[in-house]
Amino acid sequence: MSDAGSKLFISTLTAERLGKSVDSFNEPDAVLYESQGNVAVITLNRPHATNRISMECVEFLHDAWVHFERSDDRVAVFVGEGEHFCNGGEEKAEADFVWWGMPGFGVPVSKPIIGAAAGGVHGGGFTMAMTMDLLVAAENTVFHYPEARYGLAGGLIGSLAVRIPHKIAMEIILLTRPFSAQRAYEVGFVNTVVPNGQHLETAMEYAREIAANGPLIVRWFKKLVDETLPQGPGEIASRMRADVRRALDSADSDEALAAYHEGRTPIFRGV
């Protein structure tokens, strides 16, 4: 990958959407986006915090997926900077809000996404890995979904049972035991296990192969599979909440509120 100066700081897009200054964010470089040919590399860039997802990071991730969907990039690779993929969420992000930053939950994404995992894949990071269409894991990757141990849940994990065998999903969710990359491969959660340090390179090889295929048929295949997989209740709820939030964040919503206070009929533009 090239140096950080060539990457797009997604916070610039978030600032524009929220009507804020980039300087108002604590970590404006927390999510990076780089196009390499027709491949987007989306990097969770909080190595000092083992790539845990903060509240503002959720907003950045949301806008990264929106940007990818609207871009000319045909495939995305999602990776954590440093030693860890993502060790869950911080503050209220984990249970209450992390869905907003996840592809397929908070953002409809019609193009393939490949995860490149290493180190910790914990809690919300595990759920993020679950959303990937393909997943490459370094040998040192440790997967862990501990919410039952702490009495916490956001509900998204229910979709795991349609992505791997039911009893394995229940083992992961209820026993809350960490498991290795090799175990993840054996149960079909991971496509391949590679030597440490080669996870991004391998994911990029996958991405370039897919990007060379016909983009229309690739997106149709993803749509076909997405519509074939049953949706868990958390998945359905998050998509509904995302639709409602987008409506409430729209210009039409602002116009309705202004018209109410001004005692006039709103003029809607469908945006």
The 8 nearest C-alpha neighbors of each residue, nearest first, counted from 0:
[[1, 2, 35, 33, 3, 40, 5, 200],
 [2, 0, 5, 3, 6, 4, 33, 35],
 [1, 3, 4, 5, 0, 6, 33, 7],
 [4, 2, 6, 5, 1, 31, 7, 0],
 [3, 5, 2, 6, 7, 1, 8, 33],
 [6, 4, 3, 2, 1, 7, 33, 32],
 [7, 5, 33, 3, 4, 32, 31, 8],
 [6, 8, 32, 31, 9, 33, 5, 4],
 [7, 9, 31, 10, 28, 11, 6, 30],
 [8, 10, 11, 12, 59, 7, 31, 30],
 [11, 9, 13, 27, 8, 12, 59, 14],
 [12, 10, 14, 9, 13, 8, 21, 15],
 [11, 13, 15, 10, 9, 14, 16, 62],
 [14, 12, 10, 16, 15, 11, 17, 59],
 [13, 15, 19, 11, 17, 12, 16, 21],
 [14, 16, 18, 12, 13, 17, 11, 19],
 [17, 15, 13, 14, 18, 12, 19, 11],
 [18, 16, 14, 19, 15, 13, 12, 20],
 [19, 17, 15, 16, 14, 20, 13, 21],
 [20, 18, 14, 17, 15, 21, 23, 16],
 [19, 21, 22, 23, 14, 18, 24, 15],
 [20, 22, 23, 14, 24, 11, 10, 27],
 [23, 21, 20, 24, 27, 25, 19, 26],
 [24, 22, 21, 20, 25, 19, 27, 14],
 [25, 23, 22, 27, 26, 21, 55, 20],
 [24, 26, 27, 23, 22, 55, 21, 28],
 [27, 25, 28, 29, 24, 55, 56, 10],
 [26, 28, 10, 24, 29, 25, 21, 8],
 [27, 29, 26, 30, 8, 31, 44, 10],
 [30, 28, 44, 26, 27, 45, 43, 56],
 [31, 29, 43, 44, 28, 42, 9, 59],
 [32, 30, 8, 42, 7, 41, 9, 6],
 [33, 31, 41, 7, 6, 40, 42, 8],
 [32, 34, 6, 40, 39, 7, 35, 41],
 [35, 33, 39, 38, 36, 40, 37, 32],
 [36, 34, 38, 37, 39, 33, 40, 72],
 [35, 37, 38, 34, 72, 39, 207, 210],
 [36, 38, 72, 73, 35, 210, 34, 39],
 [39, 37, 74, 35, 72, 36, 75, 34],
 [40, 38, 34, 75, 33, 72, 76, 35],
 [39, 41, 76, 33, 32, 75, 77, 34],
 [42, 40, 32, 77, 31, 76, 39, 78],
 [43, 41, 78, 31, 79, 30, 44, 77],
 [44, 42, 79, 30, 80, 29, 45, 50],
 [43, 45, 29, 80, 30, 42, 46, 79],
 [44, 46, 50, 47, 48, 29, 43, 49],
 [47, 45, 49, 50, 48, 81, 80, 44],
 [46, 48, 45, 49, 50, 81, 44, 51],
 [47, 49, 50, 46, 45, 51, 86, 52],
 [50, 48, 46, 51, 83, 47, 86, 45],
 [51, 49, 45, 85, 48, 46, 86, 43],
 [50, 52, 86, 87, 88, 85, 49, 48],
 [53, 51, 88, 89, 56, 87, 50, 57],
 [54, 52, 56, 89, 55, 88, 92, 57],
 [53, 55, 92, 57, 56, 52, 58, 90],
 [56, 54, 58, 57, 53, 59, 24, 52],
 [55, 57, 59, 53, 58, 54, 52, 60],
 [58, 56, 100, 60, 54, 55, 59, 97],
 [59, 57, 61, 55, 56, 60, 100, 62],
 [60, 58, 56, 62, 61, 57, 9, 10],
 [61, 59, 100, 63, 57, 62, 58, 56],
 [60, 62, 100, 58, 59, 64, 63, 99],
 [61, 63, 65, 59, 64, 60, 66, 13],
 [64, 62, 60, 66, 65, 61, 9, 59],
 [65, 63, 67, 66, 62, 61, 68, 60],
 [64, 66, 62, 68, 67, 63, 69, 61],
 [67, 65, 63, 69, 64, 68, 62, 70],
 [68, 66, 64, 70, 65, 69, 63, 72],
 [67, 69, 65, 66, 70, 108, 64, 109],
 [68, 70, 66, 67, 65, 71, 72, 64],
 [71, 69, 67, 72, 68, 66, 73, 65],
 [70, 72, 73, 37, 69, 67, 68, 38],
 [73, 71, 37, 38, 70, 39, 74, 67],
 [72, 74, 37, 210, 38, 71, 110, 214],
 [75, 73, 38, 111, 72, 112, 206, 110],
 [76, 74, 39, 112, 38, 40, 113, 77],
 [75, 77, 113, 40, 114, 112, 41, 39],
 [76, 78, 41, 114, 42, 40, 115, 113],
 [79, 77, 42, 115, 84, 114, 43, 41],
 [78, 80, 84, 43, 42, 83, 44, 85],
 [81, 79, 44, 46, 43, 42, 78, 82],
 [82, 80, 46, 83, 79, 49, 84, 44],
 [81, 83, 118, 117, 80, 84, 46, 49],
 [84, 82, 118, 119, 117, 49, 85, 81],
 [83, 85, 79, 116, 117, 120, 119, 78],
 [86, 84, 124, 50, 120, 51, 83, 87],
 [87, 85, 121, 51, 120, 124, 119, 49],
 [88, 86, 123, 122, 124, 51, 121, 85],
 [89, 87, 93, 52, 51, 92, 123, 53],
 [88, 90, 53, 92, 52, 51, 93, 91],
 [91, 89, 92, 53, 88, 93, 54, 52],
 [92, 90, 93, 95, 94, 89, 96, 54],
 [91, 93, 96, 97, 54, 88, 90, 95],
 [92, 94, 88, 97, 91, 123, 95, 89],
 [95, 93, 153, 152, 92, 96, 91, 97],
 [96, 94, 92, 91, 93, 97, 153, 98],
 [95, 97, 92, 98, 99, 94, 93, 91],
 [96, 98, 92, 93, 99, 100, 57, 95],
 [97, 99, 101, 100, 96, 105, 104, 237],
 [100, 98, 105, 97, 101, 96, 61, 57],
 [101, 99, 61, 57, 60, 98, 97, 105],
 [100, 102, 98, 105, 104, 99, 103, 127],
 [103, 101, 106, 104, 108, 105, 107, 64],
 [102, 104, 107, 106, 108, 105, 101, 130],
 [103, 105, 238, 102, 101, 237, 106, 98],
 [106, 104, 99, 241, 101, 98, 100, 238],
 [105, 107, 102, 103, 104, 108, 101, 61],
 [108, 106, 103, 102, 109, 105, 104, 65],
 [109, 107, 110, 68, 103, 102, 106, 64],
 [108, 110, 218, 222, 107, 221, 111, 68],
 [109, 111, 218, 108, 74, 73, 112, 221],
 [112, 110, 74, 132, 75, 113, 221, 109],
 [111, 113, 75, 132, 131, 76, 74, 110],
 [114, 112, 76, 133, 131, 134, 132, 75],
 [113, 115, 134, 77, 76, 131, 135, 116],
 [116, 114, 135, 78, 199, 198, 202, 136],
 [117, 115, 136, 84, 135, 114, 137, 198],
 [116, 118, 140, 137, 83, 84, 136, 139],
 [119, 117, 140, 83, 139, 82, 141, 84],
 [118, 120, 83, 141, 86, 121, 84, 140],
 [121, 119, 142, 124, 125, 85, 86, 84],
 [120, 122, 86, 143, 124, 125, 87, 144],
 [123, 121, 87, 144, 125, 124, 145, 143],
 [122, 124, 87, 126, 125, 88, 93, 127],
 [125, 123, 85, 87, 127, 121, 120, 122],
 [124, 126, 128, 121, 120, 122, 123, 127],
 [125, 127, 129, 123, 128, 124, 156, 122],
 [126, 128, 124, 129, 130, 125, 123, 101],
 [127, 129, 125, 126, 130, 131, 124, 114],
 [128, 130, 126, 127, 131, 125, 159, 188],
 [131, 129, 127, 128, 132, 126, 102, 103],
 [130, 132, 133, 128, 112, 129, 113, 114],
 [133, 131, 112, 113, 111, 130, 134, 114],
 [134, 132, 113, 131, 114, 190, 112, 135],
 [133, 135, 114, 189, 190, 113, 115, 131],
 [136, 134, 115, 191, 190, 198, 116, 114],
 [137, 135, 116, 192, 198, 117, 115, 140],
 [136, 138, 195, 193, 117, 198, 139, 140],
 [137, 139, 194, 140, 195, 193, 180, 192],
 [138, 140, 137, 118, 117, 195, 141, 180],
 [141, 139, 118, 117, 180, 137, 138, 119],
 [142, 140, 179, 119, 178, 118, 120, 180],
 [143, 141, 120, 178, 177, 121, 179, 119],
 [144, 142, 177, 121, 145, 120, 176, 122],
 [143, 145, 122, 175, 121, 146, 172, 125],
 [146, 144, 175, 148, 147, 143, 122, 149],
 [145, 147, 151, 149, 148, 152, 144, 150],
 [148, 146, 150, 149, 145, 151, 173, 175],
 [149, 147, 146, 145, 150, 175, 151, 173],
 [150, 148, 146, 147, 151, 145, 152, 175],
 [149, 151, 147, 148, 146, 152, 145, 153],
 [152, 150, 146, 149, 147, 94, 153, 148],
 [153, 151, 154, 94, 146, 150, 147, 155],
 [152, 154, 94, 155, 95, 151, 93, 233],
 [155, 153, 233, 156, 152, 157, 232, 234],
 [154, 156, 233, 157, 234, 153, 158, 126],
 [155, 157, 158, 154, 159, 126, 233, 153],
 [158, 156, 159, 155, 231, 154, 160, 233],
 [157, 159, 231, 156, 160, 161, 155, 230],
 [158, 160, 162, 157, 161, 156, 168, 163],
 [159, 161, 165, 168, 158, 162, 163, 157],
 [162, 160, 159, 158, 163, 229, 228, 164],
 [161, 163, 159, 160, 158, 164, 188, 129],
 [162, 164, 160, 161, 187, 159, 165, 168],
 [165, 163, 167, 166, 160, 168, 162, 161],
 [166, 164, 160, 168, 167, 169, 163, 161],
 [167, 165, 169, 168, 164, 170, 160, 163],
 [166, 168, 170, 169, 164, 165, 171, 163],
 [167, 169, 165, 171, 160, 166, 170, 159],
 [170, 168, 166, 172, 167, 171, 173, 165],
 [169, 171, 167, 168, 174, 173, 172, 166],
 [170, 172, 168, 169, 175, 174, 173, 167],
 [171, 173, 169, 170, 175, 174, 168, 144],
 [174, 172, 175, 170, 169, 171, 147, 148],
 [173, 175, 170, 176, 171, 172, 169, 147],
 [176, 174, 145, 173, 171, 172, 144, 177],
 [175, 177, 174, 178, 143, 171, 145, 144],
 [178, 176, 143, 142, 141, 175, 179, 144],
 [179, 177, 142, 141, 182, 176, 143, 180],
 [178, 180, 141, 182, 181, 183, 140, 142],
 [179, 181, 183, 140, 182, 138, 184, 136],
 [180, 182, 184, 179, 183, 185, 192, 138],
 [181, 183, 185, 179, 184, 180, 178, 186],
 [184, 182, 180, 188, 181, 186, 185, 189],
 [183, 185, 189, 181, 187, 182, 186, 188],
 [184, 186, 182, 183, 187, 181, 188, 189],
 [187, 185, 183, 184, 188, 182, 163, 167],
 [188, 186, 184, 189, 185, 163, 183, 190],
 [187, 189, 183, 184, 186, 163, 190, 134],
 [190, 188, 184, 134, 183, 187, 191, 135],
 [191, 189, 134, 135, 184, 133, 188, 187],
 [190, 192, 135, 189, 136, 184, 193, 134],
 [193, 191, 136, 137, 138, 135, 180, 181],
 [194, 192, 137, 138, 197, 198, 136, 195],
 [193, 195, 138, 137, 197, 196, 192, 198],
 [196, 194, 137, 138, 197, 139, 193, 198],
 [195, 197, 198, 194, 137, 199, 117, 193],
 [196, 198, 200, 195, 199, 194, 201, 193],
 [199, 197, 201, 137, 115, 200, 196, 136],
 [200, 198, 202, 115, 201, 197, 203, 78],
 [199, 201, 203, 197, 202, 198, 204, 196],
 [202, 200, 204, 198, 203, 199, 197, 205],
 [203, 201, 199, 205, 204, 200, 115, 198],
 [202, 204, 206, 200, 201, 205, 207, 199],
 [205, 203, 201, 207, 202, 206, 208, 200],
 [206, 204, 202, 208, 203, 207, 209, 201],
 [207, 205, 203, 209, 208, 204, 74, 210],
 [206, 208, 210, 204, 209, 205, 203, 211],
 [209, 207, 205, 211, 206, 210, 204, 212],
 [208, 210, 206, 212, 211, 207, 205, 74],
 [211, 209, 207, 212, 208, 73, 206, 74],
 [210, 212, 208, 209, 207, 213, 214, 37],
 [213, 211, 209, 210, 214, 208, 217, 216],
 [212, 214, 216, 215, 217, 211, 210, 209],
 [215, 213, 217, 216, 212, 218, 73, 210],
 [216, 214, 218, 217, 213, 219, 220, 212],
 [215, 217, 219, 218, 214, 213, 220, 212],
 [218, 216, 214, 220, 219, 215, 213, 221],
 [217, 219, 221, 215, 220, 216, 110, 109],
 [218, 220, 216, 222, 217, 221, 223, 215],
 [219, 221, 223, 217, 222, 218, 216, 224],
 [220, 222, 218, 224, 223, 219, 225, 217],
 [223, 221, 219, 225, 220, 224, 226, 218],
 [222, 224, 220, 226, 221, 225, 219, 227],
 [223, 225, 227, 221, 226, 222, 220, 228],
 [226, 224, 222, 227, 228, 223, 221, 229],
 [225, 227, 223, 224, 228, 222, 229, 221],
 [226, 228, 224, 225, 223, 229, 222, 230],
 [227, 229, 225, 226, 224, 230, 161, 162],
 [230, 228, 227, 231, 161, 226, 158, 225],
 [231, 229, 234, 158, 235, 228, 232, 161],
 [230, 232, 158, 234, 233, 157, 235, 229],
 [233, 231, 235, 234, 236, 230, 157, 154],
 [234, 232, 155, 154, 236, 235, 231, 237],
 [233, 235, 231, 237, 232, 236, 155, 104],
 [234, 236, 232, 238, 233, 237, 239, 231],
 [237, 235, 233, 239, 238, 234, 232, 240],
 [236, 238, 240, 234, 239, 104, 235, 241],
 [239, 237, 241, 235, 104, 240, 236, 105],
 [238, 240, 236, 242, 237, 241, 243, 235],
 [241, 239, 237, 243, 242, 238, 244, 236],
 [240, 242, 238, 244, 105, 239, 243, 237],
 [243, 241, 239, 245, 240, 244, 238, 246],
 [244, 242, 240, 246, 241, 245, 247, 239],
 [245, 243, 247, 241, 246, 242, 248, 240],
 [244, 246, 248, 242, 243, 247, 241, 249],
 [247, 245, 243, 249, 244, 248, 242, 252],
 [246, 248, 244, 252, 245, 249, 243, 253],
 [247, 249, 245, 246, 244, 252, 250, 253],
 [250, 248, 246, 252, 251, 247, 270, 245],
 [249, 251, 253, 252, 270, 254, 248, 268],
 [252, 250, 254, 249, 253, 267, 270, 255],
 [251, 253, 255, 249, 250, 254, 247, 256],
 [254, 252, 250, 256, 251, 255, 257, 249],
 [253, 255, 251, 257, 252, 256, 258, 250],
 [256, 254, 252, 258, 265, 253, 257, 251],
 [255, 257, 259, 253, 254, 258, 252, 260],
 [258, 256, 254, 260, 259, 255, 261, 253],
 [259, 257, 261, 263, 265, 255, 256, 260],
 [258, 260, 256, 262, 257, 261, 255, 263],
 [259, 261, 257, 258, 262, 256, 263, 255],
 [262, 260, 258, 259, 263, 257, 256, 264],
 [263, 261, 259, 260, 258, 264, 257, 265],
 [262, 264, 258, 261, 265, 259, 260, 257],
 [263, 265, 258, 266, 262, 259, 255, 261],
 [266, 264, 258, 255, 267, 254, 263, 259],
 [267, 265, 264, 268, 254, 255, 251, 258],
 [266, 268, 251, 269, 265, 254, 255, 270],
 [269, 267, 270, 251, 266, 250, 254, 265],
 [268, 270, 267, 251, 250, 249, 266, 252],
 [269, 268, 250, 251, 249, 267, 246, 252]]
